[in-house]
Amino acid sequence: MDPKTAAGIVVGAGAGAVVAVVGAPLVLGAVGFTSAGIAAGSYAASMMSAAAVANGGAVAAGSTVAVLQAAGAAGLGAAGTAAAAGTGAGVAGTLAGLAAIII
């Protein structure tokens, strides 16, 4: 791999990590996982309803809905930030590598 391609992948991965860490709380709020709870009529409310129906009337601790609501209410925390950064870096780095091959 030539140095220019490698540098592009590194820059893309770094940018992806930053965008994911900054964007994750915004996306959580936009779909209804807010600091005040799940917003009525939102996508999050639909998820919560489906989870409750599937679980006999309650949302199970540790379920996707519960984890997303915790992140929406209290922020991502260290583990969530690391996961978002890693995912963003991986996706953006991969796209930058593919772009280097195609272009």
Number of C-alpha atoms within 10 A of each C-alpha: 5 6 8 10 16 15 13 16 23 18 16 21 25 18 16 23 25 16 16 23 20 14 13 20 20 14 13 19 19 15 16 23 26 22 16 11 15 23 17 10 10 14 15 23 18 15 16 20 16 15 19 15 12 12 11 9 11 13 19 15 9 10 12 14 22 16 15 21 23 18 20 25 18 13 17 19 11 9 9 15 19 15 16 22 23 19 17 24 24 18 17 23 23 16 16 21 19 13 13 14 9 7 5
